[in-house]
Amino acid sequence: MTQTAVVLHSIVPGGPAERSGLMQGDVLITLDGLPVTGPGVLLRMMTAEAIGHVAKLQVLRRGRLIEVPVAIGQRAG
């Protein structure tokens, strides 16, 4: 089975990801235990109902698997 993930190429300054300590280059594996297999999947997980929820992200950073809590915020733009 082939797994894919999402590489964070940019972080919005002052946004929920930056406030949670996510970094450019982090590889997002799961969100609340659900696999993040691509950017579209990630966007579909970020529903209006999810705003304010603290999600647990499983992230690969510099070869280490870590868990990062992130408060889901409203998408800018």
C-alpha positions, 0 to 999 in steps of 0.5 A: 500500500502506498501512503502519501502525505502533504508537505507544508511549503508555506505557513501563513504568518500569525495563522493557526499553523504558525501559532501551533509551531508547524514549520515549513517542510513539515510533512503532515501524515494524519489529522485526528487519526485520519490519513491526509493523502493530498492537499484536496483531502486536507482542504475537505477536512477543514470544514466550517464545522471544524473551526475552533476544534483543536485537531491532533496532527501527526507530522514528520519533521526531520525524520522524527514523528511528532504530534502537534495540536492545532486549533483549526481556524478560518481560511484566509483569502 
